[in-house]
């Protein structure tokens, strides 16, 4: 079961620690520690890693958006109407998962 899911599991123990990529054991369907199928990063067509990160604006409001790390070029925010700045990590991750699936990107 390696597919990426659109939303966090309804009983997700990491909902208050959104960037955690490991689901701890527990519950009827998860007997062992597994990699999260919602919180994932991707590799784009040029080999750059694409992931969700956060920032703080001038008023102190925390926001989340999708970033790209190029080898030798640093990290920058991807600016497109399909990946807007969001108020929560889960919203931004959902946007990235849908965007990556449409482009056929692989999990990094």
N, C-alpha and C positions, 0 to 999 in steps of 0.2 A: 504494500500500500504506500507508494511513493508519490502519489499525485498531490498537487497543491490544492487546498480548499479555499473557498471564497471568504469564509468567515471563521472566527475562532470557535472551537467546540463550546457547546452550551455550558458544560461543567468545567471549563478551563481553569486550572489552579493558578495560572499565570496572568489572569486578567488584570491584576494590580502591579504586575512587573512585565509590561508589554514587550520588551525586547528580548526576553528569555526565549531561547530556541530549543529547550529541552523540556518535554512533558514528564513530570515525575510519575512513578508507578502509582496506581490507585484507581478505584472505580471498576466497574464490571468489564469495560472494554480495553483497559490499559494495565496489563499485568506487569510490564517492565518499563524501564525508562526508554522513551522514544524521542526522535526528533520531531519538532512541531511541524505540521503540514500547512500552517497558516503564516507563521513568521519565518519567511525565507528571503534570501537575497538571490539575485539572478546574474547571469553573465549575458551581456548584450552581444550584438552581431560583431562588434569590434574587440571583444574580449574584456571589456571593462565591467567591473562589478557594480551592480545597481541595487540600492537598498534604501530603507526608510530610516530617517534620522530626524532629530528635533532641533529647534532653535528657539530663541527668545527675542521678541521684538522690543522696540524702544519703550513700550509701556510695561514690559515685564510679562506679557502674555506668552505662554508657551505654544508653539505650533509644530506641526510635523509635515514633512515633505519627502519627496524621493530624490536621492542623491546618486551621483555616478562618480566612481573612482577610477580614473585612467592611470595606467602605469606611466610615470614620467610627466603627467599633466596635472596632478593634484585632484582635488575633489570639488565638484560643483553641483548645484541644484539643477535638476532637469525642469525646465520651464515649458510646459505645454498645457493646453486646456484640459487634457485627459489626466493630468497629475497635479491638481491644484494643491495649495497649502490647506491643510486640514487641522481641526481642533483636537483630534485624537489620533493616537498611533494606529488603532484598528482601521479607521477610515482611510488613512494613507496607505496602509499595507494592502487593504482590499483593492484600492486603485491600482497599486503596483502589480498585484497578482493578475488582475484582469488585463492590464496593459501588456504584461509580459506574455500571457497566454496568447493574445492576439498576434504577437510578433514572433512567437515560437522560441522565446528565450529559454535557456536551460537553467536549472537551479545551480547556484554556485556552491 
